[in-house]
Amino acid sequence: MSPAVSGYTQRRANRERVIAALRRQGAMTRAALANVGLSRSTIQNVIEELAEVGMVIEIGPYTASGLGRPPVLVGLRGSLGVTVGVEIANWTIRVAVCDLAQKLLLHTSAPGDDRADPVTTLTKASALIDEALARTGFRRDQVLGAGIALPGPIQRRTGLVGRACTLKPFVGVNCAKLAREVLRLPVLVDNDANLAAVAEVTWGVAKGCRDLAYVYSATGIGVGFVVNGNLYAGANGTAGEIGHTTIDENGLVCDCGGRGCLNTLANPDAIIRNLKQSHGAGLTIADVIALAHAGDAGCRRVLADAGRHIGVAAANMYNLLDPELIVIGGSLAPAGEILIDPLCESMARRAIHAGQALPPVIAGYLGEEAVVTGAAAAVLADADAFPLRPA
Ligand SMILES: [Zn+2]
């Protein structure tokens, strides 16, 4: 290779590193960009080159920097393209669109059908993507890729949806392969808890967090682990199935065939089941939480019990992985301290203390849009798999 060619290749590689960092972390100061492992002068040159071709713009002053003249944040131009998030949840399909500057342009939803075959569901999602893009003014050829969230584990080696998925027609299906055909876009597929964790790290309470356990409650309870800044899915994609950890060896039989799993004690169905005698049928988990906030003793009691059970599982999880932060997201998050205080008490009784405080446990900042926006953010963060499209 001639020196001129290798110089060109090096410059291109440097540009790609800076673009990848800005996609993953959003606008940054030039000094913070040093974490990509390039010298200050190289970063300065790369930013100048990218600014000349209109890919990078100055966003404004970084006001949290303290005394003196604040440094300037630089970021990617949002109009360079968009990523799409698709959440196929139980009975609901959501779509979100996010631009290259990490700006969420919109999120929208439509009813889904848990009994429908995957092609029908994905075709519906595709129509929802078209509608969303039309509203944001972007075309399909400006979409870098779509992140798809499913309520269950995705087997890493085979790409097949695992049997714990609560959307039964998707079990055993290679959703990525099918979605690429139906959506006509590059895709990634992951489970809902993992992608919601990405959203909280990108925009929410865990922004910038490197070691996070995100406890997500929907039909079941799952954990999205961020370890050393990256999602940790495990060898088979089943890491974080906390809902199927054993809390009561002699408890009720769970869907998975196990006995006394956390889901049988603390998922929304289990919580509501406890109130049938006292409050009658037909309550939703949102009703239970609203009643608890209004002072209903029975509803407060069942949420506290659920919190204690989750605390047992959280202590075991803490002892194994030592996260810096635990975030409670999904349908149980609005319960706030009614759930979290007993959870912390129960966790503290069981977790090892290496002389330091246990990690904070806090409710997620993002609401029902956490999963779908995280699906869009995961595509944005993966510059290798979803490169910028040529202008
Ligand atoms: Zn189970």
Residues whose N, C-alpha, C, O or C-beta is under 5 A from the ligand:
A	BS01	ZN	G243 H244 C254 D255 C256 G258 C261
